[in-house]
Amino acid sequence: MTRLVLASKSPARLATLRAAGIEPEVIVSGVDESQLEGLPPAQLALGLARLKAAAVVDRVTGAGLVLGCDSVLQLDGAALGKPQDPRDAIDRWQAMRGRCGVLHSGHALHDLTSRTTISDVASTTVHFAEVSDAEIEAYVATGEPLHVAGAFTIDGLGGAFITGIEGDHHNVVGVSLPWCAGW
């Protein structure tokens, strides 16, 4: 089996790959995500994925693949990454409730042998439940939404507040298995 290095600290991405029978090595990129600003949401997710893969490539020797990923929620044309603090997460949920947004996950796969990279964005529409202020505050108090793009998870406590999706479920978790199947 080909060696895969995941350039991400996301436990959800790691769990998704493991559930699909892939056991990657994990090397956290350490990329400063603030270096890309002003890009449309899908381009931001792709640019960050490329930066993360590139940051890890130089730290890996031998053959294999390096996968960088990043996710951004698009709501009203704005790119929403991880919230800055609990107040930001509450504000986001108040804006998202009863609506839908598009979760863009950028993927950049670098082949260490050929020194080539393929990259693309997978996008999934996410429908959010009409949740109360009390439900939002209780969810944010768990801490879960403070560490993820868009301030929600589909594979954790936040899954109860997702009424549906259009597209790939795994993409919302942070890594599109159908995209990965194309390597």
C-alpha positions, -999 to +999 in steps of 0.1 A: +000+000+000+012+035-008+024+056+021+002+085+029+011+115+051-018+136+063-008+172+067-035+179+092-042+178+129-079+171+124-090+141+143-121+139+121-100+137+089-078+110+105-108+090+116-125+092+082-094+079+064-089+051+090-126+041+086-119+038+049-090+015+055-062+041+051-037+044+079-019+077+073+011+091+091+002+125+106+025+155+103+009+188+113+017+215+088+018+244+112+007+268+084-004+303+095-039+303+079-041+341+081-016+345+053-044+339+027-071+366+030-096+381+006-101+350-015-135+336-024-144+307+000-136+278-024-103+294-035-094+300+002-100+263+010-079+252-019-051+276-013-048+266+024-048+229+014-020+235-010+000+255+016-004+227+041+007+200+018+037+221+006+047+228+042+049+191+050+065+179+017+099+193+026+098+174+060+092+140+045+117+117+029+112+087+007+083+077-015+046+083-009+019+109-010+012+140+012-024+151+016-032+186+027-068+196+034-087+226+046-124+234+050-143+267+048-180+273+051-195+298+027-225+317+040-238+348+022-206+348+001-184+351+031-157+325+041-161+312+076-132+292+090-128+284+127-146+309+150-123+333+170-141+327+203-174+315+218-191+348+210-181+345+174-194+309+173-228+320+188-231+348+163-224+324+134-250+299+146-276+327+149-268+336+113-268+300+100-299+286+118-327+277+095-305+283+064-280+265+043-244+271+035-218+255+013-189+236+029-158+237+007-130+213+014-097+219-005-076+189-012-039+189-024-022+156-030+016+157-036+034+127-050+069+126-034+084+106-062+072+125-092+071+159-073+037+166-088+006+179-070-030+175-079-056+196-061-093+204-062-122+215-041-152+194-031-183+213-021-214+202-002-245+221+007-254+219+044-289+226+057-290+239+093-318+234+117-339+262+132-322+261+166-330+283+196-306+306+213-305+283+243-295+253+221-268+274+204-254+285+237-254+250+251-237+237+219-210+264+220-204+257+257-193+221+248-163+237+230-168+215+199-177+243+175-147+264+185-122+241+167-139+235+133-146+255+101-181+270+102-184+263+139-202+230+134-195+193+130-216+167+112-199+138+129-202+150+165-226+169+187-234+194+159-248+166+138-281+171+156-284+205+141-279+195+105-312+187+087-297+175+055-269+178+030-265+179-008-233+162-017-206+141+000-210+136+038-173+129+042-165+162+026-184+180+054-162+160+079-131+175+061-119+150+035-139+138+005-135+100+001-148+102-035-121+128-043-095+106-027-107+075-046-096+093-078-059+091-069 
